[in-house]
Amino acid sequence: MNLSLALQVALLVALGFGAQWLAWRVRLPAILFLLLSGLALGPGLHWLDPNALLGDLLFPFVSLSVAIILFEGSLTLRLDELAGVGGTVLRLVSVGAAITMAALAIAAHEIAGLRWDLALLFGALTCVTGPTVIVPMLRSVRPNERIARVLRWEGIIIDPLGALLAVLVYEAIVSRHESGRPLIVFLETVVVGGGLGALGAFALAFLLRRQWLPEYLQTYAALALVLLTFAGANDIAHESGLLAVTVMGIVLANLRDLAIEDILSFKEHLSTLLISALFILLAARLAWPLPAGTLLAGIALLLVAQFVARPLAVLASSVGGGLSWRERLLVGWIAPRGIVAAAVSALFALRLEQQGDASAQLLVPLVFALIIGTVVVQGATAAPLARWLGVKAPDPRGVLIVGAHRVARTIAQALAAQDVPVLIADDNWSDIQLARMQNLRTWYGDPLSAHAERSLALDGLGRLFAMSARREHNSLACVRFRPDFGRHRVYRLRIVGASQDGGRRREHADAIRAAALFGNDITLDDIARRLDAGWRIKSTRLSDSFGVDDFFATHGSDALALFSLDEQGRLHVVSEARALEAKPGWSLTALVAPRDDAPAAATS
């Protein structure tokens, strides 16, 4: 196909978006569809030739993209979170990672015939899981909270640490060829990479704290400094740039009183774009047919990873960790490989090939085979295995509330008072602080961001209350979380009443998004005005002698019913799609006017 260069680039971006969207719809890691797209367009149909498309720019593009991806991933590693994840997770990312690396290195040497140094590099690359592949799988499998917590935190922590391990192993391999002084060159690489990474982090922190950068230039400055640190480190000490950007991200993430949320959000969006284009290009570069025996070797390595390396790592890491044997079995089954393995392996293979190392051409197909194999096998079998083992989470009762303003906090307190798990998510720090002072569980950040995809835990949550003061944000939240909770468990609080909503067409569009909380004409301002007037939350256990009619006769017909809980603790939300349902033995919660003979209770 003779397509112009501009059209090929545009189609590459569009194809990456399509793969990301498909992954979102089917709840599988996007890397699977990106790699399959590249394999189909490259070795399959011969429509995409990355070397012809980018020419001499291919290697710089891959290098800079991997640098940005590793920097963005390392920005999520906060060292103070390590102490709270439990001994099992800490052993998994240390002892377990070492066992996995050793087992896969031995297998790569014995089965695929890789040299020992390349086999160790393969082991270092493929001992990493990562949140971009773990989180979609957890949302599909829905294991119990203990399993979900272990797997999620393992992925979050091992992602940057695994990248750092792979970089160090690679530096050791490269330094072996440098003038007969490998130890000196290796130490030089580590010192320069670590030093410049820390220096870049402190320089950016200095600029941000002194407010020498306007807000709209902060993300630009961060990107420029990351790329300069990466390229500068490589020029000073050969191949130290990846270590530099990884250290830079970890240092920035752990500096106190430094607001990096906007930078992280920008890097997430940029990383999504780069990942989409990068993996399609990398997969399209694979030579076909593969070298003799590569496919069989890849299948054999998948079997070793699935049935030997991972079970041994979990067995050694979970002793005394409080997990039952059934939970340990599922943890030992789930370990999909992801972005770090694919991106870094392709970059290292390119560099080693440029240095004349012909053996490096096996590295990428073996890594890609393990990525695709683990995602497909575990994605297809993990949910049935969890059901068979009896470790799936029960029907989730909790509520995710998007928004942390006064009205949202009041509703959250009412739910929590009825023992309904609640998580408030918002990117307004002041409101989140107030919610924490009220002992509400919170998540600080944009719940629609890529960072939320990785770290926003939905364990035990089965409904969404979109209550942000931003109308579009609520609509997007409903669309975003509908695949997780189901169409009939996603609600939004109106900002504008139905009578002011722009006619039937707009009402129909809103109805597709989600049902209106607490009734079709109830808005955020309505509830806020009632709270300002002294209205309070009232929960009452109904009985045969005191039913719904008695409740409204006591508290007034204008009382606003919010929700009810049945005798099994199931939540029934009042909305435009479902009227109040309450029976004897159920608990009814409503917003009621202050009585003349009693002071109004505090509401926030």
C-alpha positions in Angstrom: 0.0 0.0 0.0 1.4 3.3 -1.1 0.2 5.7 1.7 1.7 9.0 2.4 3.9 9.4 5.5 1.4 11.7 7.2 -1.4 9.3 6.6 0.6 6.4 8.0 1.3 8.3 11.2 -2.3 9.4 11.5 -3.5 5.8 11.0 -1.0 4.6 13.6 -2.4 7.0 16.2 -6.0 6.0 15.3 -5.2 2.3 15.5 -3.6 2.8 18.9 -6.8 4.6 20.1 -8.9 1.7 18.7 -6.8 -0.9 20.6 -7.1 1.1 23.8 -10.8 1.5 23.5 -11.3 -2.2 22.7 -9.3 -3.1 25.8 -11.5 -0.8 27.9 -14.6 -2.4 26.5 -13.6 -6.0 27.1 -11.6 -5.4 30.3 -8.4 -6.8 29.1 -4.9 -5.2 29.1 -4.5 -2.8 26.2 -1.0 -4.2 25.5 -2.5 -7.4 24.2 -4.5 -5.6 21.4 -1.6 -3.3 20.6 0.8 -6.1 20.1 -1.6 -8.1 18.1 -2.3 -5.1 15.9 1.4 -4.6 15.2 1.9 -8.3 14.4 -1.1 -8.2 12.0 0.1 -5.0 10.2 3.8 -5.9 10.1 4.7 -9.5 9.7 1.1 -10.5 8.9 0.0 -8.2 6.1 3.3 -6.3 5.5 1.4 -3.0 5.5 3.6 -1.3 8.2 7.4 -1.2 8.1 8.6 0.9 11.1 12.2 1.1 9.7 10.9 2.6 6.4 8.3 4.8 8.3 10.7 6.4 10.7 14.1 5.6 9.3 16.9 7.0 11.5 14.3 8.4 13.9 13.1 5.0 15.0 15.8 4.4 17.6 15.6 7.9 19.2 11.8 7.6 19.2 11.9 4.3 21.0 14.5 5.5 23.5 12.7 8.7 24.4 9.4 7.0 24.6 10.7 4.3 27.0 12.3 7.1 29.1 9.0 8.9 29.5 7.1 5.6 30.3 9.6 4.7 33.0 9.6 8.2 34.5 5.8 8.2 34.6 5.7 4.7 36.2 8.3 5.6 38.8 6.3 8.7 39.8 3.8 6.4 41.4 6.2 4.7 43.8 6.0 6.3 47.2 8.3 4.7 49.7 6.0 5.4 52.7 3.4 3.1 51.1 5.8 0.1 51.3 5.3 -0.2 55.0 1.5 -0.6 54.7 1.3 -3.3 52.1 2.2 -6.2 54.3 5.0 -8.8 54.5 3.6 -10.9 51.6 3.8 -8.1 49.1 7.3 -7.0 50.2 8.5 -10.6 49.9 6.9 -10.9 46.5 8.7 -7.9 45.1 12.0 -9.0 46.6 12.4 -12.7 47.3 9.6 -13.6 44.8 11.1 -11.4 42.1 14.6 -13.0 42.6 13.1 -16.5 42.3 11.1 -15.6 39.2 14.2 -14.0 37.6 16.4 -17.0 38.4 13.9 -19.6 37.2 13.2 -17.8 33.9 16.9 -17.1 33.3 17.7 -20.8 33.7 14.8 -21.7 31.5 15.8 -19.1 28.8 19.4 -20.5 28.8 18.4 -24.2 28.7 15.4 -24.0 26.5 16.0 -21.0 24.1 19.8 -21.2 24.1 20.4 -17.6 25.2 23.8 -16.8 26.6 23.8 -16.5 30.4 24.0 -12.7 30.4 21.1 -12.4 28.0 19.2 -15.1 29.9 19.6 -13.0 33.1 18.4 -9.9 31.2 15.4 -11.9 30.0 14.7 -13.0 33.6 15.0 -9.4 34.9 12.6 -8.1 32.2 10.0 -10.8 32.7 9.8 -10.9 36.5 7.7 -7.7 36.3 3.9 -7.6 36.2 2.6 -4.0 36.5 -0.7 -2.2 37.2 -1.5 -1.7 33.5 -2.1 -5.5 33.1 -3.0 -6.4 36.7 -5.8 -3.9 37.3 -8.0 -4.8 34.2 -7.6 -8.5 35.1 -8.7 -7.9 38.7 -11.8 -6.0 37.6 -12.7 -9.0 35.4 -11.9 -11.7 38.0 -13.1 -9.8 41.1 -11.2 -11.9 43.7 -11.6 -11.2 47.4 -10.1 -8.2 49.0 -6.9 -9.9 50.4 -6.0 -11.3 47.0 -6.8 -8.1 45.1 -4.7 -6.0 47.6 -1.7 -8.3 47.3 -1.8 -8.4 43.4 -2.4 -4.7 43.0 0.3 -3.6 45.3 2.7 -6.1 43.9 2.1 -4.6 40.4 2.4 -1.0 41.6 5.7 -1.5 43.5 7.5 -4.0 41.2 6.8 -1.9 38.1 9.5 0.8 38.7 11.7 -1.6 40.8 11.7 -4.2 38.0 12.6 -1.6 35.5 15.5 -0.5 37.7 16.6 -4.1 38.0 16.5 -4.7 34.2 18.4 -1.5 33.6 21.1 -2.5 36.1 21.5 -6.0 34.5 21.7 -4.4 31.1 24.4 -1.9 32.2 26.4 -4.9 33.6 26.1 -6.6 30.2 27.2 -3.5 28.2 30.0 -2.7 30.6 31.4 -6.1 30.1 32.4 -5.1 26.6 34.0 -1.8 27.6 37.8 -1.8 27.6 38.2 -4.7 29.9 37.0 -2.8 33.0 33.4 -3.8 33.4 33.1 -3.1 37.1 34.4 0.5 36.7 32.1 1.2 33.8 29.1 -0.3 35.6 29.8 1.7 38.7 30.3 4.8 36.6 26.9 4.2 34.9 25.1 3.7 38.2 26.7 6.8 39.8 26.1 9.1 36.8 22.5 7.8 36.2 21.6 7.9 39.9 23.3 11.3 40.5 21.8 13.0 37.4 18.4 11.6 38.1 18.4 12.9 41.7 19.8 16.2 40.5 17.1 16.6 37.9 14.4 15.8 40.5 15.7 18.4 42.9 16.1 21.0 40.2 12.4 20.5 39.1 11.3 20.6 42.8 13.3 23.8 43.3 11.5 25.5 40.4 8.1 24.4 41.5 8.5 25.3 45.1 9.9 28.8 44.3 6.9 29.2 41.9 9.3 30.3 39.1 7.1 28.5 36.6 3.5 29.4 35.7 1.1 26.5 36.0 0.6 26.1 32.3 4.4 25.6 31.8 5.0 23.2 34.7 4.3 20.0 32.7 6.2 21.3 29.7 9.2 22.0 32.0 9.0 18.6 33.5 9.0 16.9 30.1 11.9 19.0 28.9 13.9 18.2 32.0 13.2 14.5 31.8 14.4 14.3 28.2 17.5 16.4 29.0 18.3 14.3 32.0 17.9 11.1 29.9 20.0 12.4 26.9 22.6 14.1 29.1 23.2 11.0 31.2 23.6 8.9 28.1 26.2 11.3 26.8 28.2 11.4 30.0 28.0 7.6 30.8 27.0 5.1 28.2 23.4 3.9 28.7 22.8 5.5 32.0 19.8 7.5 30.9 17.1 5.0 31.8 18.5 4.7 35.3 18.5 8.5 35.5 14.9 9.0 34.6 13.8 6.1 36.9 15.6 7.6 39.8 14.3 11.1 39.0 10.7 9.8 39.1 11.2 8.0 42.4 12.8 11.0 44.1 10.1 13.4 42.9 7.4 11.0 44.1 8.9 11.0 47.6 9.7 14.7 48.1 7.3 16.2 50.7 5.0 19.2 50.1 5.5 19.0 46.3 2.4 19.1 44.1 3.1 16.9 41.1 -0.5 15.8 40.3 -0.7 17.9 37.2 2.7 16.6 36.0 1.6 13.1 36.7 -1.7 13.6 34.9 0.1 15.0 31.8 2.6 12.2 31.7 -0.2 9.6 32.0 -1.9 11.0 28.9 1.4 11.3 27.0 2.4 7.8 28.1 -0.9 6.4 26.8 -0.2 7.9 23.4 3.4 6.8 23.3 2.6 3.3 24.5 -0.1 2.9 21.8 2.3 3.9 19.0 5.4 2.3 20.4 4.0 -1.2 20.9 2.4 -1.3 17.4 5.7 -0.3 15.9 7.7 -2.8 18.0 5.5 -5.7 17.1 5.5 -4.7 13.5 9.3 -5.0 13.4 9.3 -8.7 14.3 10.7 -10.8 11.6 8.5 -13.5 10.2 8.9 -16.4 10.1 10.6 -16.4 13.5 14.0 -18.1 13.9 13.8 -21.9 14.0 12.4 -23.1 17.4 11.6 -19.6 18.7 7.9 -20.2 18.9 8.2 -23.5 20.7 10.8 -22.0 23.0 8.3 -19.2 23.8 5.6 -21.7 24.6 7.9 -23.7 26.8 9.0 -20.5 28.7 5.3 -19.6 29.2 4.8 -23.0 30.8 7.8 -22.5 33.1 6.6 -19.1 34.1 3.0 -20.3 34.7 3.6 -23.6 36.4 7.1 -23.3 38.0 8.4 -19.7 38.5 5.3 -18.0 39.7 4.1 -20.8 42.1 7.6 -21.1 43.6 7.8 -17.3 44.1 4.4 -17.1 45.8 5.1 -20.2 47.9 8.3 -18.7 49.2 6.7 -15.2 49.7 3.4 -16.0 51.3 4.5 -18.2 54.2 3.0 -16.6 57.4 1.3 -13.9 55.3 -2.3 -14.8 56.4 -3.4 -16.1 53.0 -5.3 -19.4 52.8 -4.0 -22.1 50.4 -6.9 -21.3 48.1 -5.9 -17.6 48.0 -2.2 -18.5 47.5 -3.2 -20.7 44.6 -5.0 -17.9 42.8 -2.2 -15.4 43.5 0.3 -18.0 42.2 -1.8 -18.2 38.9 -2.1 -14.5 38.2 1.1 -12.7 37.0 0.6 -11.2 33.5 3.6 -9.4 32.0 3.2 -5.9 30.6 4.5 -2.6 29.5 7.9 -2.6 31.2 8.9 -6.0 29.8 7.8 -5.1 26.3 9.2 -1.5 26.1 12.5 -2.1 27.8 13.2 -5.5 26.1 12.7 -3.9 22.6 14.9 -1.0 23.5 17.7 -3.2 24.8 17.4 -5.5 21.8 17.8 -2.6 19.4 20.9 -1.3 21.3 22.5 -4.7 21.5 21.9 -5.3 17.8 23.5 -2.0 17.0 26.5 -3.1 18.9 26.7 -6.3 16.8 25.2 -8.7 19.2 23.2 -11.0 16.9 21.9 -13.1 19.8 19.8 -10.2 21.0 17.3 -10.7 18.1 15.7 -13.5 20.1 15.0 -11.3 23.1 12.0 -9.5 21.8 10.0 -12.4 20.3 10.5 -14.4 23.5 9.4 -11.5 25.7 6.4 -10.8 23.5 5.4 -14.5 23.5 5.5 -14.5 27.3 3.4 -11.2 27.4 0.7 -12.4 25.0 0.7 -15.9 26.5 0.2 -14.8 30.2 -2.4 -12.2 29.3 -4.5 -14.6 27.2 -4.1 -17.7 29.4 -4.7 -15.9 32.7 -7.3 -13.6 31.3 -9.4 -16.6 30.1 -8.9 -18.9 33.2 -8.5 -16.7 36.3 -12.2 -15.9 36.8 -13.3 -19.6 36.5 -10.4 -20.6 38.8 -11.5 -18.0 41.4 -15.0 -19.3 41.3 -13.9 -22.9 41.6 -11.6 -22.0 44.6 -14.4 -20.0 46.2 -12.3 -16.9 46.6 -14.4 -14.5 44.5 -15.5 -11.4 46.3 -19.2 -11.4 47.5 -21.7 -9.1 45.9 -20.1 -5.7 46.5 -22.1 -3.4 48.7 -19.9 -0.3 48.7 -20.3 3.0 47.0 -17.7 5.0 45.0 -18.6 8.7 45.4 -17.0 11.1 42.8 -16.9 14.5 44.6 -15.8 15.5 48.1 -17.8 18.7 48.7 -20.2 19.2 51.6 -23.1 17.4 50.0 -21.0 14.4 49.0 -19.5 14.1 52.4 -22.9 14.3 54.0 -24.2 11.4 51.9 -21.0 9.5 52.5 -21.4 9.8 56.3 -25.0 8.6 56.0 -23.9 5.5 54.1 -21.0 4.8 56.4 -23.3 5.1 59.4 -25.3 2.2 58.0 -22.1 0.2 57.6 -22.0 0.6 53.8 -18.4 0.9 52.6 -17.7 4.3 51.0 -14.8 5.6 49.0 -14.7 9.4 48.1 -12.6 10.3 45.1 -11.8 13.9 44.1 -8.9 16.0 42.9 -9.8 18.9 45.3 -7.3 18.6 48.1 -9.2 20.9 50.5 -12.4 18.8 50.2 -10.4 15.6 50.5 -8.8 16.9 53.7 -12.2 17.7 55.2 -13.4 14.2 54.3 -10.4 12.6 56.0 -11.1 14.6 59.1 -14.6 13.1 59.1 -13.0 9.6 59.1 -14.2 8.9 55.5 -12.1 6.7 53.2 -10.7 8.9 50.4 -8.7 8.7 47.2 -7.0 11.9 46.1 -6.7 12.5 42.3 -8.8 12.6 39.2 -10.9 9.4 39.2 -11.0 9.5 35.4 -7.2 9.6 34.9 -4.9 6.8 33.9 -3.4 6.9 37.4 -6.9 6.0 38.8 -6.9 3.0 36.4 -3.9 1.7 38.2 -4.4 2.6 41.8 -8.1 3.4 42.5 -9.1 0.2 44.4 -12.7 -0.8 43.6 -12.7 -3.8 46.0 -16.0 -4.1 47.7 -17.5 -1.3 45.7 -20.6 -2.0 43.6 -22.2 1.4 42.8 -21.2 4.9 41.7 -22.6 8.1 42.9 -21.3 10.8 40.5 -21.8 13.9 42.7 -19.1 16.3 41.4 -20.0 19.9 41.0 -18.9 19.6 37.4 -21.6 18.3 35.1 -19.4 16.9 32.4 -17.2 15.2 35.0 -20.2 13.3 36.3 -21.2 12.2 32.8 -17.7 11.0 32.0 -17.5 9.2 35.4 -20.8 7.4 34.6 -19.4 6.3 31.2 -16.1 5.3 32.7 -17.4 3.2 35.6 -20.4 1.6 33.9 -18.4 -1.4 32.7 -17.2 -2.0 36.3 -20.5 -1.6 38.1 -23.2 -2.2 35.5 -25.6 0.2 33.9 -28.2 0.1 36.7 -25.7 0.7 39.5 -24.4 4.0 38.2 -26.1 7.2 39.3 -25.5 10.9 39.0 -26.7 13.9 41.0 -28.2 16.5 38.7 -26.5 19.9 38.5 -29.6 21.3 36.7 -33.2 20.2 37.2 -34.9 18.1 34.6 -37.3 21.0 33.7 -34.2 23.1 32.8 -32.3 20.3 31.0 -32.9 21.3 27.5 -35.8 19.2 26.3 -36.6 15.6 25.7 -33.5 14.9 23.6 -31.2 16.0 26.3 -33.2 14.1 28.9 -32.9 10.9 26.8 -29.1 11.4 26.5 -28.8 11.9 30.3 -30.9 8.8 30.9 -28.5 6.7 28.8 -25.6 7.9 31.0 -27.1 7.1 34.4 -30.2 7.5 36.5 -30.6 10.8 38.5 -29.9 10.3 42.2 -32.8 10.8 44.7 -35.3 11.8 41.9 -35.5 13.5 38.6 -35.8 17.0 39.9 -33.3 16.8 42.8 -30.2 18.8 42.2 -26.9 19.5 44.0 -28.1 23.0 44.9 -31.4 21.7 46.3 -29.6 19.5 48.8 -27.0 22.2 49.6 -29.8 24.7 50.4 -31.6 22.2 52.7 -28.4 21.5 54.6 -27.8 25.3 55.0 -31.4 25.5 56.3 -30.6 23.0 59.0 -32.0 19.8 57.5 -30.4 16.6 58.8 -29.9 13.0 57.9 -32.3 10.7 59.7 -32.2 6.9 59.6 -35.1 4.8 61.0 -35.7 1.1 61.4 -39.2 0.4 60.0 -41.6 -2.0 61.6 -45.1 -3.3 61.3 -46.3 -0.5 63.6 -44.1 2.3 62.1 -43.9 2.1 58.3 -43.1 4.4 55.5 -46.3 6.4 55.8 -45.7 6.9 59.5 -42.1 8.1 58.8 -43.3 10.8 56.3 -46.2 11.7 58.6 -43.7 12.3 61.4 -41.0 14.1 59.4 -43.1 15.8 56.8 -44.1 14.9 53.3 -41.2 17.1 51.9 -38.6 14.8 53.5 -36.2 13.6 50.8 -35.8 9.8 50.8 -32.2 8.8 49.9 -31.9 5.1 50.3 -32.9 2.0 52.2 -31.2 -1.1 53.4 -33.1 -4.4 53.6 -32.7 -7.1 56.3 -29.7 -8.7 54.4 -27.9 -5.3 54.3 -28.5 -4.8 50.6 -28.6 -1.1 49.5 -31.7 0.2 47.6 -31.0 3.7 46.1 -33.8 6.1 45.4 -33.5 7.5 41.9 -35.5 8.7 38.9 -35.5 5.0 37.7 -36.5 3.5 41.1 -38.9 4.9 43.6 -38.4 4.4 47.4 -38.7 0.8 48.4 -38.9 0.1 52.1 -40.6 -2.7 54.1 -40.9 -3.6 57.8 -37.5 -4.6 59.1 -35.7 -2.3 56.6 -33.7 0.8 57.5 -34.9 4.0 55.8 -32.5 7.0 55.4 -33.8 10.5 54.4 -33.0 14.1 54.6 -35.5 15.7 56.9 -36.4 19.3 57.9 -35.5 20.4 61.4 -38.1 19.9 64.0 -39.4 22.9 66.0 -38.9 21.1 69.3 -35.3 19.9 68.7 -32.1 21.5 67.4 -30.8 20.4 64.0 -28.1 17.8 64.0 -24.7 18.6 62.4 -24.6 17.6 58.8 -20.9 18.1 57.8 
